Amino acid sequence: DAKTTQPTSMDCAEGRAANLPCNHSTISGNEYVYWYRQIHSQGPQYIIHGLKNNETNEMASLIITEDRKSSTLILPHATLRDTAVYYCIVRVRGGKLIFGQGTELSVKP
Amino acid sequence: NAGVTQTPKFQVLKTGQSMTLQCAQDMNHNSMYWYRQDPGMGLRLIYYSASEGTTDKGEVPNGYNVSRLNKREFSLRLESAAPSQTSVYFCASSESLTGNYGYTFGSGTRLTVV
């Protein structure tokens, strides 16, 4: 599975959009981009995943660049409860989830 | 809607003691996984079970054994606990290993080995 690079930490003002970047320059054609988050020390929570098209669900949007070497997770209106560690994971279809260090997002009032 | 249930939530062991961490899912998922998370780090895969009756090693299997008791249950055993196994353990499940599915995680077991 391709490696991912994420900033260690980010801040976001409450009510504003949180844009979390992820680089995956060695991604191959059959690998998906997944996003999970972990609040405090709870179990990770699935957010969204995509292959090459942009995706949106009730939690977030995922924007994948045309060359697929990077992606951005967007939380459109961040709340204090969105404070968490966000993991970007590249996973081949049928492969296991391998976690990196993630981005610690702090949403501030 | 229970999802993935782990027991116990907390445990303190003495070095050399053994214990089994239990995990059960009620979503009829085929695949199950055990991860550990050390302070300030991401999760690392210990063992996984693609389907009932099969188990395979992950990234960090040494010191652990697993049993896929049935489709619902996947247990993790520490035969002789060591302080290096102090960690938070997460169980997860997914519809299958080969499909493009997300994982559902349990709330974790916090284990301290003294």
Chai-1 contact restraints between the chains, C-beta under 6 A:
chainA,res_idxA,chainB,res_idxB,connection_type,confidence,min_distance_angstrom,max_distance_angstrom,comment,restraint_id
A,Q42,B,S107,contact,1.0,0.0,6.0,A-B,restraint_1
A,G43,B,F90,contact,1.0,0.0,6.0,A-B,restraint_2
A,G43,B,F105,contact,1.0,0.0,6.0,A-B,restraint_3
A,G43,B,G106,contact,1.0,0.0,6.0,A-B,restraint_4
A,G43,B,S107,contact,1.0,0.0,6.0,A-B,restraint_5
A,G43,B,G108,contact,1.0,0.0,6.0,A-B,restraint_6
A,P44,B,F105,contact,1.0,0.0,6.0,A-B,restraint_7
A,Y46,B,G102,contact,1.0,0.0,6.0,A-B,restraint_8
A,R93,B,N100,contact,1.0,0.0,6.0,A-B,restraint_9
A,G94,B,T98,contact,1.0,0.0,6.0,A-B,restraint_10
A,K96,B,L45,contact,1.0,0.0,6.0,A-B,restraint_11
A,L97,B,Y103,contact,1.0,0.0,6.0,A-B,restraint_12
A,F99,B,G42,contact,1.0,0.0,6.0,A-B,restraint_13
A,F99,B,L43,contact,1.0,0.0,6.0,A-B,restraint_14
A,G100,B,G42,contact,1.0,0.0,6.0,A-B,restraint_15
A,Q101,B,G42,contact,1.0,0.0,6.0,A-B,restraint_16
